[in-house]
Every structure is written in structure tokens, then in C-alpha cells.
Amino acid sequence: MRSKCNPTILLLIMPALCCLGQEPQPTVAASSVPPDVRQIVLEMDSTVDVPSISNPFLAAPIMCGADGEIFFRTASSTAVADLIAVSRDGKKIISFSRNKINDILNPSPITFFTRGSEIYILVRGSTREGKTLTLRRPDGSTENQEVSSSREFIARFKADGTYLGAVALEMPFRPFQIGVFPSGDFLIAGATKDMQDTRVALVKSNGQFQRFVELKDDIRLRSQSDDETNASSSALPRTGKHFGDGFLEAAQISSIVSDGPNLLLVRTGQRVPVFSISPGGEAKAIRLDTPDGYNLWDLRTTRDLWIALYTHRLAEGAGVEFSSMAIDPKTGKALEVYSYPKFPGFGLACSDGIQFSFLVRDGDTLRIVKLISSHRASEKKP
């Protein structure tokens, strides 16, 4: 489906809704879809207004909770707000405010992850070192200032918003994304401190670094020896013509998605494999059956399907093209391609392969829009 929305993304901020009310169109050109892929039309099921949310943007990621609640952050053009969750009926809103984090100085949330009844927030903040530093003012007077050190933490909340405490991370690189295995141990992705290479690591539940995870064919910084005309899709320039095209942004806007006992590392906007990583650190690269010219934007998992969202940048100034497919997680092959009655934006929150919940903004109103696949729903009936 084509949209004339501006594709520019500020930091992790994305438009919640563009061009509502377009006529139904295929989400991807028929010539790009293998002949054995089923065309599935999604129908409007319901809409629910979410009250008291004023910021104009949504900030990635958006996640689905264990009970169907939607976790997200809103943003203005200058700042990202605290994490909140809204119930599936839109009536209950829970805040995971940084003001509740009482064991970290000046906590600044980076990203988050949900697992069962707990929420984990990657935070940058400070800890007191138990000593003071004497500073001399220009007029000759002195001031004693408490010494603190900056580092990353993972702050834990209950799903009802109760704060549980934080663990300090012992990381030899800069973390950008976190995932949590069923055991409580972490998968953390980021980049070296000089931003020259990506890093992915297993980290114990107490924050102790365990070991690196090696990912073949992951994104990398394009080197001088790379011929730009022949460089692989994983070799990226430091910065691109558009946000998300360069190595720096690609490392920052990636996401980690739960998939049963494993975690998936998704390189948003790139044409590299999805990496399935086990609790023991075994990594499997799965190449998706991506339409020509499209890049993977986001991924949701069900028991037997992956729901993949793709974007395709059109001619300069013409916006982006949007596509959504059901993927076989074992082979990466496309099974279904979806068409929408209206362009719902990129805020896919929850999907079981039958019902799809999007978080969208229509004017000044934030809504949960639910679509349903009547074809697959009928298949599930006894």
C-alpha cells in the first residue's frame, strides 16, 4: 500500500498514522510475491480510543504484553516520554515512570522489554562512589561535590507499575537493545564504544557479562576495501542518505523480539538475516522471503508464524510503500501477504495471525485499531 507520509524518523520516533482513509490496495506489487503465497484481506474489527495521551508521536519499540496490553512510549519533537501500558480495551493506563526508579541517580530510559508479568527498562544513570571531590570556584571559594559514575542499568517493574529494583550492567560495549530469556538472563545488543562494530552478548540476571555471541552476516561498517557497487547488503556506510540507511542508526534502531525460549535480533530497515539466539548462545541466521526492494521494519511472533512488516522507499519525496506478510519461522518463506482496508501505520502491537492490533494516531486521538483475517479465522473454527 502506498503512502505519501514523510519517511523521516527522528531518533526512534515514528509517525503513528498517515493517510487514514485510503482505498484498499495490495500492500506489495503482485510481481514481487511468489505465486504460492496466499493473498489475505484483513477486515476492520474494532477501534478503541486511548484517553489522555497528548504527545504527537510514537517511539519504537511497541510491544505486546502477556495479557494483550500494549507497551509503548510517546514523544514530542524533542523528547521521549516514560513507558506506559494500555489495556486491550483502552480503559486502563499504567505508568512505568522514571520517578519510581529510586536506586539510580538521574535515570534516563533507553529502551525496554517485556517478559511475562515483568517489564525491564534499559536505563543510563549514575551511582555514588562514596567519596567527594573538592572544586575551587573562580572567586577562590571551594565546594565539596559527591563523586558519581555513569553506567547502564536494567530496571525491573511489575506489570502493575510497581518498581522492583535495578541491576548494574558490567558491559565492555554500549548497549542499545535488551531481551530477557525465560531464565531471567539477558541478551544485550549494541556497538563498540567507538561505534566501529556491533556487539551482541549473553549477560547473567545479576548484570554480569558472560560472553559474546558471534553473528555471521550481521551488519557491519563498510570499509575502504569494500567496492560500493559490489558490497554486500550487510556492509553499511557510517551514515546514509536517509535515517536508518547508515551503520550508526541501524545499530541503534534494531530490536529484540521474544520467540518461545529463544530471542530474535531484528535489524530494522536492513536486508540481513533475522538472528534466532538460544539461552545458551547458539545463533541461527534465518533469511526472510523479502519482496524485491523491501526492507524488514518489524516482526511479531506467534506459535507457528512470524508476522513481518516491510517498508520500501519510493522515489525521493514520494513516501514509502508498506507490506505485511506471514512467514514460516523455520524456512523464512512467505506464506501469506496481507491487504488492509486502511493504511494502519507502523505501530503493530499484537498479532496472533488472525487478529492484528495497531496503535495509531488519528488527528489528536490515539487509538487501538483491531483488524481481523476472516480467512484464517474461519480455518480455526471447529
Secondary structure, 3 states (H helix, E strand, C coil): CEECCCCCCECCEECCCCCCCCCCECCCCHHHCCCCCEEEEEEEEEEEEECCCCCCEEEEEEEECCCCCEEEEEECCCCECCEEEECCCCCCEEEECHHHCCCCEEEEEEEEEEECCEEEEEEEEEEEEEEEEEEECCCCCEEEEEEEEEEEEEEEEECCCCEEEEEECECCCEEEEEEECCCCCEEEEEECCCCCCEEEEEECCCCEEEEECCCCCCCEECCCCCCCCCCCCCEECCCCCCCCCCHHHHHHCCEEEEECCEEEEECCCECCCEEEECCCCCEEEECCCCCCCCEEEEEEECCCCEEEEEEEECCCCCCEEEEEEEECCCCCCEEEEEEECCCCCCCEEEECCCEEEEEEEECCEEEEEEEEEHHHHHHHCC
